[in-house]
Amino acid sequence: MRSALAAGVVVVLASVVAGAILLVTARVILLDNVSTAAGDRTAQVTTALTARNAAALEMALRPSGAGRSLAQVVTRNGEVVGASDAIAGMPALSTLRPAAGRRLRETRDLSLTEGEPWRILATGVATPDGDRIVLVAESMDAVADSTEAIVTALLLGVPILAVVVGVATFLFVGRTLRPVEAMRRQAATITATNLHARLPLPEADDEIAALATTMNTMLDRIEASAAVQRRFVADASHELRSPLTTIRANADLLCAAHLDEKAGRSVARIRAESARMSRLVEDLLLLARVDDQRKPVRREDVDLDDLVFAERERVATEHPDLRVEGAVTPVRVTGDPDQLTRVVRNLVDNTVRHARERVTISLAARDGRGEIVVGNDGPPIPAADRDRIFDRFVRLDDSRSRDAGGAGLGLAIARDILTAHDGTLTVDNLTDGAAMRIRLPLSQE
C-alpha cells in the first residue's frame, strides 16, 4: 500500500511538472503564432499604405479567419482613416501611437467580444499623407482555448493516471511480495521443535528465491547444530545411567550396613543426590526424545480418567495430610500413554510440592477436548512468570533448596509432550491458589 501511494504521489508530481512545462511551451508557441500573424497582416497594410494603393489597402484591411483578425489605420490624433468591415465606424482599437518604424504591443479586451482578449500590434508608418498608425488585433481565443484544454486534461487525467498507476503498483508489488509473505508465515511457525521445516521457494529465479535459498541453508545449519546437541544430551544421559545405577546400588548397600551416625548421614546424602541425578538424567533423555521430531508420537487410545484416578490414589497414599478434590468423568484421547502419564505425574508432583492443605485433580470433556485441571491452594503464580515457568531449568521456588524443588524440567517436559499431542498447557489462577490446565483433542471414535 505504501508503494502504491508513493507511486501515485510520484505520478501526480511528475504529471503536474510535465503539464506545467507543456502548458508554458504551448502558450509560448501559440502567442508566437499570434504575433507572427499580426506582423504579417501589419506588413500587408503597411505595404499598401506606402504604395498609396487603395485596392491593395482595402484587400489588406479585410477581416480573415471569421473575424479573428482586425486591422485599422489611424492618424496620430486617433482619427480612423481605414478599418476592417467588422469594426467600421468604431473608434481606434488602441491608444498606442509609436513613431514611424517602431512597434508597440498590448493585450486588451475589446467591446466586440465578451471577455475575449486580443493581442494588438501598433506600428508607426510614414506615408506621403503623413504618419499613420497601423493597428492589427489578433484574437487570443485559440490561446485561451488551448490553455483551458490542457488544464482540463491535467485536472481530469492526472487523478485517473495516479489511480491507475497506484492500483497497478499495488497489484504488481503485491504479487511480487506474495512469496515473501508466504516465507514470513512459514518462518513464524518454525521453532526449536520443528527445525526440519523449510521456507517455500518461489517459482521465479530472482532475488527473493535467492533469499529463500539462503534462509533454508541457514536452517539446515541450525538443524544440524541442534541435532548434534540433542545427540550429545542423549548420549551423555545414556552413559550416565550406568554409573549412577552403580552409585545408587552401593549407597543402598552402605545404608544396610551398620555405620556410625556421621557416616550414615553422608551415605544418606549420597543416596538422595544420586536419586536426584537419576531423575535429572531421565528427564534429559525424555527431552531429547521429545525434541527429535523424526520419531513420531505413538498413537493409541488412552483413558485419561484411569491416569487421573491413579494419580489421585498416589497422592492420597503418599501425602495423607492433603485433601484431594475435583470431579472426574470418563474421557478418551489418542496418544502415547507413557508420555501422557509422565505429563500428569509431573504436574501433580509440582502442585503437591506447593500445596498447603488441598490439591485439585479434575477431568472433564469440554468443546471437543479433554480438560485436566491440576491445582492447589498454594501461592498464585505471578502473571509475569506464567510463560517463563515452561522454559527449561526455570524454578520459582523461594528457597531454591534441592529438597524443595526439582531441576526445572518437569513443566517444560509436560508442555513439549502436549505440543506433540496437539494439546496445550496453560496456567490459571484459582480463588485461593493456582492451577495447570491441560487440553487434549478427544479421540475420534
Long-range contacts (C-beta under 8 A, 24 or more apart in sequence): 1-170, 3-169, 3-170, 3-173, 4-166, 4-167, 4-169, 4-170, 4-173, 5-166, 7-165, 7-166, 7-169, 8-162, 8-163, 8-165, 8-166, 8-169, 9-162, 11-158, 11-161, 11-162, 11-165, 11-166, 12-158, 12-159, 12-162, 15-154, 15-157, 15-158, 15-161, 15-162, 16-154, 16-158, 19-150, 19-153, 19-154, 19-158, 22-150, 23-147, 23-150, 23-151, 23-154, 26-146, 26-147, 26-150, 27-143, 27-146, 27-147, 30-142, 30-143, 30-146, 31-119, 31-140, 31-143, 34-119, 34-138, 34-140, 34-142, 34-143, 35-105, 35-119, 35-121, 35-138, 37-69, 37-138, 38-69, 38-119, 38-120, 38-121, 38-136, 38-137, 38-138, 39-121, 41-69, 41-71, 41-136, 41-138, 42-71, 42-103, 42-121, 42-123, 42-134, 42-136, 45-71, 45-73, 45-134, 45-136, 46-123, 46-125, 46-134, 49-73, 49-125, 49-127, 49-132, 49-134, 50-125, 50-126, 50-127, 52-127, 52-128, 52-129, 57-82, 65-139, 67-112, 67-139, 68-138, 68-139, 68-141, 68-142, 69-136, 69-137, 69-138, 69-139, 70-112, 70-118, 70-136, 70-137, 71-134, 71-135, 71-136, 71-137, 72-134, 72-135, 72-136, 72-137, 73-132, 73-133, 73-134, 73-135, 74-132, 74-133, 74-135, 75-130, 75-131, 75-132, 75-133, 76-130, 76-131, 76-133, 81-132, 86-112, 87-112, 92-133, 92-135, 93-118, 93-120, 93-135, 93-137, 94-120, 94-122, 94-135, 94-137, 96-120, 96-122, 96-133, 96-135, 97-122, 97-124, 97-133, 98-122, 98-123, 98-124, 98-133, 99-124, 99-131, 100-124, 100-125, 100-126, 100-131, 101-126, 107-140, 110-137, 113-139, 113-141, 116-140, 116-141, 116-144, 117-144, 176-208, 179-204, 179-208, 179-209, 179-212, 180-208, 183-208, 183-211, 183-212, 183-215, 187-215, 190-219, 192-226, 192-291, 193-290, 193-291, 193-293, 193-416, 193-419, 193-420, 194-293, 195-219, 195-222, 195-223, 195-226, 196-223, 196-293, 196-294, 226-291, 230-288, 230-291, 230-292, 231-288, 233-284, 233-285, 233-287, 233-288, 234-284, 234-285, 234-288, 234-289, 236-284, 237-281, 237-282, 237-284, 237-285, 237-288, 238-285, 240-277, 240-281, 241-278, 241-281, 244-274, 244-277, 244-278, 244-281, 245-278, 247-274, 248-274, 248-275, 248-278, 272-403, 273-402, 276-402, 276-407, 279-406, 279-407, 280-407, 280-409, 283-407, 283-409, 283-410, 283-413, 284-409, 286-342, 286-413, 287-392, 287-409, 287-412, 287-413, 287-416, 290-339, 290-413, 290-416, 290-417, 290-420, 291-416, 293-420, 297-335, 297-336, 297-339, 297-420, 297-421, 298-335, 298-336, 298-338, 298-339, 299-334, 299-335, 299-336, 300-334, 300-335, 300-336, 300-337, 301-332, 301-333, 301-334, 301-443, 302-332, 302-333, 302-334, 302-335, 302-336, 302-337, 302-340, 302-443, 303-330, 303-331, 303-332, 304-331, 304-332, 304-333, 304-340, 304-363, 304-370, 304-372, 304-440, 305-329, 305-330, 305-331, 305-363, 307-337, 307-340, 307-341, 307-344, 308-344, 308-361, 308-362, 308-363, 308-372, 310-341, 311-344, 311-345, 311-348, 311-361, 312-361, 314-348, 315-348, 315-352, 315-359, 315-361, 319-352, 321-357, 322-352, 322-355, 322-357, 322-358, 322-359, 323-357, 323-358, 323-359, 324-358, 324-359, 324-360, 324-361, 325-358, 325-359, 325-360, 325-361, 325-362, 326-360, 326-361, 326-362, 326-363, 326-373, 327-362, 327-363, 327-364, 328-361, 328-362, 328-363, 329-363, 329-364, 329-365, 331-363, 331-364, 331-365, 331-370, 331-442, 332-370, 332-442, 332-443, 332-445, 333-370, 333-421, 333-440, 333-441, 333-442, 333-443, 334-441, 334-443, 334-444, 335-421, 335-440, 336-417, 336-421, 339-417, 339-420, 339-421, 340-417, 340-421, 340-440, 342-413, 342-414, 342-417, 343-413, 343-414, 343-417, 343-418, 343-425, 343-438, 344-372, 344-374, 344-438, 346-410, 346-411, 346-413, 346-414, 347-372, 347-374, 347-410, 347-411, 347-414, 347-436, 347-438, 348-374, 349-406, 349-410, 350-374, 350-406, 350-410, 350-411, 350-436, 351-375, 351-376, 351-378, 351-435, 351-436, 352-376, 353-404, 353-405, 353-406, 354-378, 354-379, 354-434, 355-433, 358-433, 360-430, 360-435, 365-442, 368-441, 368-442, 369-423, 369-439, 369-440, 369-441, 369-442, 370-438, 370-439, 370-440, 370-441, 370-442, 371-437, 371-438, 371-439, 372-437, 372-438, 372-440, 373-428, 373-435, 373-436, 373-437, 373-438, 374-435, 374-436, 374-438, 375-428, 375-430, 375-433, 375-434, 375-435, 375-436, 376-433, 376-434, 376-435, 377-430, 377-432, 377-433, 378-433, 378-434, 379-433, 379-434, 380-429, 380-430, 380-433, 380-434, 381-427, 381-429, 381-434, 386-426, 386-427, 389-427, 390-415, 390-425, 411-436
